[in-house]
Amino acid sequence: MRPSDPHTHGCDEFRTLSRRSFMRQSLPFAALGLPSWFPHVELATAENGARDVLVTIFLRGGADGLSMVAPFGDASYYDGRPTIAIPRPDSRAQGRGLALDDFFMLPAALQALVPAYRAGNLLALQAVGQMATKTRSHFEAERYLEVGKPEDLSVDSGWVARHLQTSAPLLPGAPLRGIALAGGGIRYTLVGAPNTLAIPSPDNFRVNYLPDATIIDQMYATAWSPVRDSARAALATAELFKRLAFSTYKPDNGAVYPTTDLGRGLRSIAALLKAEVGLEAALLDAWGWDTHANQEPVEGAMAQSMKDLGDSVGAFWTDIMQGPLRKQVTVIVMSEFGRNARENGTRGTDHGRGGAGFVLGAGIRGGRVLTQWPGLAREQLEDGQDVRVTIDYRDIFAELVKRRLGNPNLSTIFPDYTPREYGITLV
Amino acid sequence: MPERSQSLTSTRRAFLRTAGLAGTGAVALSASASPAAAQTRRLSYAQLTERLGQRVEWADVDLRLVRRITLGLTDAEVARVKALGFTAYLEEQLDAASMADDVCDTRMAFYPEFALSREALRAIPQDSFNGTYDQLIKRAIVERAVLSRRQLKERMTEFWSDHFNISNRQDRLLDYREVLQAHALGNFRDMVAASMRSCSMLSYLDQVWSNKWGVNENYARELLELHTCSPALGYSQADVHAFARALTGWTVDDQWRFQYRADWHDFGQKTVLGLTFPARAEGTGSAGMDEATQIIDLVLSHPATARFLATKLLRWFIRPDPTEKQISSVATAYLTTRGDIKAMLRAILTPYNLTTAPAKLKRPFHLQVSALRASGVRIDPFRAVPGWESIHGNIAGLGHGVFEWQTPDGYPDRPEFWAGNMMPRWNAMSQMIVNGQNVAGQNPVWNASAWSTDGTPSGMVAEINRKIFGGEMTSALRDQLLGSIQRASGTTANKVQNAVYHALCSPEFQFY
């Protein structure tokens, strides 16, 4: 068998191959030579199954962190947001918040995250963001966060992609190591990742018409390598997916996923994880977070976005993290920046700096809010208007890469950066 | 194409050193067992595209021009460029307004939805607009791209549709016609002025809500960042906020028309990009409107705008990594003509630039339209066929639906974004070839004799080469298609169908 042949690839046979024999033959992903900035790579060699699968959920548009992990203990919060604040947990208001501690609360829309928080599996991040750039552009900020190096346009592969590049496959020969469940393309987080495809819905990922597989194989054998690799990985993945019945997948523990893109996406990821097909990284995008007007975090637009997020992630936790895979998955929820501390004139908020995020996993020291709260009084704000960034996302990512993903190559994954650890993992 | 290393040693470390792990992010030019000794140079993704995308040798510069400024080769297009020559063909395309476009115009009669007036569009209840009118409008846009002789204008409309992106909205059709189409080959300053008065744009980016009591920065920021000068100009957050204040009062009325409301305008002192507007008494009429127009005039005259547009257009037409010389030539054209788009295009579409342009991966819209143009398949927009929702549905399924990108940056024009999505492209092709055949019934494309004049496999391949590749198919693909036909059983028509399908699925057809 030739692993690069898509039609014999992606089934039981490849599991019997030793890692070495697979790697020796699977050059498609390894291209021309060693890049100069790539000098001392140690291939991450955690034993199979001992390394977490990484699920990243990107809230596109700059999610308002002050609505997601809301500081009811900071009086300036209510001063700056007369119409869009989350009511205090001890108020009698409709849609009051859910206390995380004596200072922060979740909005009612994120109620489905409470069980994971109580179980100690959910870490809330507040005043988190990117310290090394002050950009308020969505598109710059997203790119910088996804490539893992702000303000450097020469880095054009994703940090998760470089993690996969510097890791031996969890399952040797796995046709699909990374998956982007969003739309038709690969966003920066996964650009450059080996065996990674954009698959909007795994349940109908197949070749509809293949009268002559040989010519497809021949034609793509000499194509530009990203196109060739995508074609081969797709054929092998389609072959693999034939054996998985996504539509009849039954979540464990009574978990119910919302029928939204995010809910369906996480449900598919759960199915793939349980099928143990060697998936190592997934990227899901959630939309609707650029709330310049009529933000409505209690009841309305943002409340709906948050409910989708909370219900989807909550279902994933119920389904996966109370079963045998619980210590093999980490989920990160992030956004490119937060929003202004004070609401604008249209019951919304404009682009800001520090925001909120979440890390979910049984290997996470959760059940708490990780922050170095800078305060919301005017003199405490950055430029008089924004939550300061007190924790760099790269510190969070790097600690996960090292402690949960077993990959020591932090200087490759986060170039020119020395991360600090916050003790967010259990091991 | 790099040769696969045949000299792998047995240890994993050695493998890593010689072969590298990164297929894509960055690569060294020379593989060496000793990285320290290797003469390495960082290659960006863009440079990698050039090195590996140059495989297809397209020698004919006239056809290179046609590939870049149309949505795909056709017999007619090839004949036209050969009849007129490079320069006259380009000038004809630049002078789109003077071109007769009868076939497209006739077809558009099937899509009255595309021509709806503002009043008529506004009168449609949102529930009936969504899923009915909007689908027909999107099909009309696909059909225009297939049929119009004004191909460069279609390519530019697609470019501007991303540059001034607005996601699905009922009023977007007005923006499409009055901003994007109207100025596609006109003057960029006029286009920005029209965009700043577009109901759809001002609504999409929250400008309609912004007033002196509550400033909303959304539109001001994107107008600078995405539409004109880009962050390269070096504006600050304070500039963005002050510009948003200068824009207060720019809104729309309830008839979806632009309206300036002086009573909403913030007449306080403000400084934007070094221009200071002193506080003044509140006024009426157009008082205060001049602030934003002065600011945008300054921005449009700035070299940062010229360079931003030049770079983006060069990426669209020529290469992902335009040289400084190319950028400065196009930026100069912009500055000396005060924003003439045709002048920029003439500076971009030179024989030298086209000859040295690396092959570029088609985005899904381009792929589908070029497949329709090359194969001659035509779809009856009104006939429902199971499994064939619509030609636009095919494109939307590939993640590239018309008006369906949600954020104001528009669909990416980066090959690495689209490269992870090959197999769904093949499905789109079989949808068209297999189901499209059922739709069209007597469709001439499936008249086997049209594709195999002498009935032989080599005759079929020659015809595919002529119709789909302008006669520039690689010999490797020719041999592969011949082999496939020779392996096949079935009728001649069936062999032709599959051969055309394979040609459209080939990597060669994915590039232009």
Interface residues (C-beta under 8 A of the other chain):
Chain A: R20 M23 R24 L27 P28 F29 A30 A31 L32 G33 L34 P35 S36 W37 F38 P39 V41 L43 R60 G61 K134 T135 R136 S137 H138 F139 E140 S154 D156 S157 A161 R162 Q165 T166 A168 A180 G183 G184 G185 I186 R187 L190 V191 G192 P194 T196 L197 A198 P200 F205 V207 N208 Y209 P211 D212 T214 I215 I216 Q218 M219 Y220 T222 A223 W224 S225 P226 V227 R228 D229 S230 A231 A234 L235 A238 W287 D290 H292 A293 N344 G345 T346 G348 D350 H351 D383
Chain B: M1 P2 R4 S5 L8 S10 R12 R13 F15 L16 R17 T18 A19 G20 L21 A22 G23 T24 G25 A26 V27 A28 L29 S30 A31 S32 P35 A36 A38 T40 R41 R42 L43 S44 Y45 T49 L52 G53 R55 D206 W209 S210 N211 W213 G214 V215 N216 E217 N218 R221 E225 L226 P231 Q237 V240 A359 L361 P364 L398 G399 H400 Q406 T407 D409 P412 P415 E416 F417 W418 A419 G420 N421 M422 M423 P424 W426 N427 S430 Q431 I433 V434 A476 L477 Q480 L481 G483 S484 R487 A488 N498 Y501 H502 C505 S506 P507 E508 Q510 F511
